[in-house]
């Protein structure tokens, strides 16, 4: 099945280029895969945690942070039949075909800016902002991650405190999400309550695709600003979609107010409130 999917992806790549938007920035020199966790119930910590793998693909001047499952899911868009079959197979195994995390972040694209793409509320969103790097304070603590000696640093970045373990073995000032600005690659990062954690699980330096934009579906992206994006996403998080659909289609629904799940947590950056 995996071989069949690979072949069909290649066929789509060559026969449906008109349906794709691929912009390659530069060759990659390194890719680091992290295991990301999000605690969605800060009132009962540890009771509602979601997790998945995310990747940081690094070039000489730019980098892209993305969910590999989401990227693979998007790459199947050129063949609806195959995509549907792939969806059915994953759902039967209780696996989300596009993964948990759909956000893509491009550092230094455009130059000295940061660009974000994301999907929510049945829409596709993008914004660019000035590339504001965290300011770090070094802490006298060391440990080993993936065989690399790491040092601890701390930063208050957009209203959330972050701890980051970075290694001078890999002198690249980058890291997961928007975290960067240290003299070595960040291999682990988390906030004090570990509402968000990123832990490196693998590092690859060969056979890596280029850093760039891979928009296989050519989505109609709604452009906005960072603050409006976060406010809109927060509002969506607190919207009872079931109630809205019931009202739209005149469906019967319990008159008892429904308690929304997963609303007592916030995003990685909270300075938009």
C-alpha positions as CSV (number, residue, x, y, z in Angstrom):
1,X,0.0,0.0,0.0
2,X,2.8,2.4,0.9
3,X,4.5,1.7,-2.4
4,X,1.3,2.3,-4.3
5,X,0.9,5.7,-2.6
6,X,4.5,6.7,-3.4
7,X,4.0,5.8,-7.1
8,X,0.7,7.7,-7.3
9,X,2.3,10.7,-5.7
10,X,5.0,10.7,-8.3
11,X,2.4,10.4,-11.1
12,X,0.5,13.4,-9.6
13,X,3.7,15.4,-9.3
14,X,4.4,15.1,-13.0
15,X,0.9,15.2,-14.4
16,X,-0.8,17.8,-12.2
17,X,1.8,20.5,-11.8
18,X,-0.8,23.1,-12.8
19,X,-2.8,22.2,-9.6
20,X,0.1,22.8,-7.2
21,X,2.0,25.8,-5.9
22,X,5.6,24.7,-5.0
23,X,8.1,27.5,-4.2
24,X,11.5,26.1,-3.2
25,X,13.6,28.5,-1.2
26,X,16.9,26.6,-0.8
27,X,18.4,23.2,-0.1
28,X,18.1,21.8,3.4
29,X,21.1,21.2,5.6
30,X,19.3,19.6,8.5
31,X,15.9,18.4,9.7
32,X,15.0,17.9,13.3
33,X,11.9,16.0,14.3
34,X,10.2,16.8,17.6
35,X,7.4,15.2,19.7
36,X,5.0,18.0,20.5
37,X,2.4,17.8,23.4
38,X,-0.4,20.2,24.3
39,X,-2.2,20.1,27.6
40,X,-5.7,21.3,26.7
41,X,-7.1,21.2,30.3
42,X,-5.1,23.5,32.5
43,X,-7.7,23.1,35.3
44,X,-6.9,19.3,35.4
45,X,-3.4,19.1,34.1
46,X,-2.4,15.8,32.5
47,X,-6.0,14.7,31.8
48,X,-6.4,16.0,28.2
49,X,-3.1,15.9,26.4
50,X,-2.8,15.7,22.6
51,X,0.5,14.9,20.9
52,X,2.0,14.3,17.5
53,X,5.3,14.7,15.6
54,X,6.4,18.0,14.1
55,X,9.5,18.8,12.1
56,X,11.9,21.7,11.6
57,X,13.6,21.7,8.2
58,X,16.6,24.1,8.1
59,X,18.4,25.8,5.2
60,X,21.3,28.3,5.3
61,X,19.0,31.3,5.6
62,X,15.4,30.0,6.0
63,X,13.6,27.3,7.8
64,X,10.1,25.7,7.9
65,X,8.4,24.2,10.9
66,X,5.5,21.9,9.9
67,X,3.5,18.8,10.7
68,X,4.8,16.0,8.4
69,X,1.4,14.2,8.4
70,X,-0.4,17.3,7.3
71,X,2.1,17.8,4.5
72,X,1.8,14.2,3.3
73,X,-2.0,14.5,3.5
74,X,-1.9,17.6,1.4
75,X,0.4,16.0,-1.2
76,X,-2.4,13.4,-1.9
77,X,-4.8,16.2,-3.1
78,X,-4.0,15.5,-6.8
79,X,-5.9,12.2,-6.5
80,X,-9.2,12.4,-4.7
81,X,-9.8,8.7,-4.9
82,X,-6.5,7.8,-3.3
83,X,-6.9,10.5,-0.7
84,X,-10.3,9.1,0.3
85,X,-8.9,5.6,0.5
86,X,-6.0,6.9,2.6
87,X,-8.6,8.7,4.9
88,X,-10.7,5.6,5.4
89,X,-7.7,3.4,6.2
90,X,-6.4,5.9,8.8
91,X,-9.9,6.5,10.4
92,X,-10.4,2.8,10.8
93,X,-7.2,2.7,12.8
94,X,-8.4,5.8,14.8
95,X,-5.6,7.9,13.3
96,X,-6.1,11.5,12.1
97,X,-5.0,11.5,8.4
98,X,-3.6,15.0,8.6
99,X,-2.2,14.7,12.1
100,X,-2.9,16.9,15.1
101,X,-0.9,20.0,14.1
102,X,-1.5,21.8,10.8
103,X,0.4,25.0,11.4
104,X,3.4,25.8,9.1
105,X,5.9,28.5,10.1
106,X,8.6,30.0,7.8
107,X,11.4,31.9,9.5
108,X,13.1,34.6,7.5
109,X,10.5,34.5,4.7
110,X,10.2,37.1,3.4
111,X,13.6,38.4,4.6
112,X,13.6,39.5,8.3
113,X,9.9,38.3,8.5
114,X,8.1,35.3,9.7
115,X,5.2,33.8,7.8
116,X,2.5,31.4,9.2
117,X,0.0,29.2,7.4
118,X,-2.8,27.4,9.3
119,X,-6.2,25.8,8.8
120,X,-9.2,26.3,11.1
121,X,-12.9,27.3,11.0
122,X,-13.2,25.6,7.6
123,X,-10.8,28.3,6.2
124,X,-7.1,28.6,5.3
125,X,-5.3,31.5,7.0
126,X,-1.9,33.2,6.6
127,X,-0.1,36.2,8.0
128,X,3.4,37.6,8.0
129,X,5.0,39.5,10.9
130,X,8.3,41.1,11.8
131,X,10.7,38.4,12.9
132,X,10.8,39.0,16.6
133,X,13.3,36.6,18.3
134,X,13.1,35.6,21.9
135,X,15.6,37.2,24.3
136,X,17.3,34.5,26.4
137,X,19.0,34.2,29.8
138,X,21.4,31.3,30.2
139,X,20.9,29.0,33.2
140,X,23.7,27.0,34.8
141,X,22.3,23.6,34.0
142,X,23.3,20.9,31.5
143,X,21.9,17.5,30.3
144,X,22.2,15.2,27.3
145,X,19.6,14.9,24.5
146,X,20.1,12.5,21.6
147,X,23.7,12.2,22.6
148,X,24.3,16.0,22.5
149,X,25.4,18.0,25.5
150,X,22.7,20.7,26.1
151,X,22.6,23.9,28.1
152,X,19.4,25.5,29.5
153,X,18.1,29.0,28.7
154,X,15.0,30.9,29.8
155,X,12.9,33.5,28.0
156,X,9.7,35.5,28.4
157,X,8.3,35.5,24.9
158,X,4.9,37.1,24.2
159,X,3.6,36.6,27.7
160,X,4.7,33.0,28.1
161,X,7.9,31.8,29.9
162,X,9.9,29.3,27.9
163,X,12.7,27.0,28.9
164,X,14.9,25.7,26.1
165,X,17.7,23.2,26.0
166,X,20.1,23.9,23.2
167,X,23.3,22.3,22.0
168,X,26.5,23.9,20.8
169,X,27.3,20.7,18.9
170,X,24.9,22.0,16.3
171,X,25.7,25.7,15.9
172,X,22.3,26.6,14.3
173,X,20.3,29.4,16.0
174,X,16.9,27.8,15.4
175,X,14.3,25.6,17.1
176,X,10.7,24.4,17.2
177,X,7.8,26.7,16.6
178,X,9.0,30.4,16.7
179,X,11.7,29.7,19.2
180,X,15.2,30.6,18.1
181,X,18.1,33.0,18.8
182,X,20.4,30.7,20.8
183,X,24.0,29.8,19.7
184,X,22.9,26.2,19.1
185,X,19.9,24.2,17.9
186,X,17.1,23.9,20.5
187,X,16.4,20.2,21.1
188,X,13.8,20.6,23.9
189,X,11.5,23.4,24.9
190,X,8.6,23.8,27.3
191,X,6.8,26.3,29.5
192,X,6.7,26.1,33.4
193,X,3.5,24.0,33.5
194,X,4.4,22.1,30.4
195,X,1.2,23.2,28.6
196,X,3.4,23.0,25.5
197,X,6.4,20.8,25.1
198,X,8.8,20.1,22.2
199,X,11.3,17.2,22.5
200,X,13.7,16.3,19.7
201,X,13.5,12.6,18.8
202,X,15.6,12.4,15.6
203,X,18.0,14.5,13.5
204,X,18.6,14.0,9.8
205,X,21.2,15.6,7.6
206,X,20.8,13.6,4.3
207,X,18.1,13.1,1.8
208,X,16.0,16.0,2.9
209,X,13.6,17.9,0.7
210,X,14.2,21.6,0.1
211,X,12.9,24.3,2.4
212,X,10.0,25.9,0.7
213,X,6.2,26.3,0.3
214,X,4.4,23.1,-0.7
215,X,0.8,24.0,-1.4
216,X,-0.4,20.9,-3.3
217,X,-4.1,22.1,-3.1
218,X,-3.5,25.7,-4.0
219,X,-5.7,26.9,-1.1
220,X,-7.3,30.3,-1.2
221,X,-5.5,31.8,1.7
222,X,-7.2,34.5,3.8
223,X,-4.5,37.0,4.7
224,X,-4.6,38.7,8.1
225,X,-2.4,40.0,10.9
226,X,-1.0,38.0,13.8
227,X,-3.2,39.6,16.4
228,X,-6.4,39.2,14.3
229,X,-5.4,35.6,13.5
230,X,-5.0,34.6,17.2
231,X,-8.2,36.4,18.2
232,X,-10.2,34.7,15.5
233,X,-8.7,31.3,16.3
234,X,-9.4,31.8,20.1
235,X,-13.0,32.8,19.2
236,X,-13.4,29.6,17.1
237,X,-12.1,27.6,20.0
238,X,-14.9,28.9,22.2
239,X,-17.7,28.5,19.5
240,X,-20.2,25.7,19.9
241,X,-20.3,24.5,16.3
242,X,-23.1,22.0,17.1
243,X,-25.4,24.8,18.3
244,X,-24.7,26.8,15.1
245,X,-25.4,23.9,12.8
246,X,-28.6,23.1,14.8
247,X,-29.8,26.7,14.3
248,X,-28.9,26.8,10.6
249,X,-30.7,23.5,9.8
250,X,-33.5,23.8,12.4
251,X,-32.4,20.7,14.2
252,X,-33.6,19.8,17.6
253,X,-31.0,20.2,20.3
254,X,-31.1,20.0,24.1
255,X,-32.0,23.3,25.8
256,X,-29.4,22.5,28.4
257,X,-26.3,24.6,27.7
258,X,-23.5,22.4,26.4
259,X,-20.1,22.6,28.1
260,X,-17.5,23.1,25.5
261,X,-14.4,20.9,25.8
262,X,-10.8,22.1,25.7
263,X,-11.4,25.8,26.2
264,X,-9.5,26.5,29.3
265,X,-6.1,26.7,27.7
266,X,-4.4,29.2,25.4
267,X,-2.0,29.4,22.5
268,X,1.8,29.4,22.7
269,X,1.7,33.2,22.6
270,X,-0.9,35.0,24.7
271,X,-0.1,38.7,24.1
272,X,-3.1,39.2,21.8
273,X,-5.7,39.5,24.6
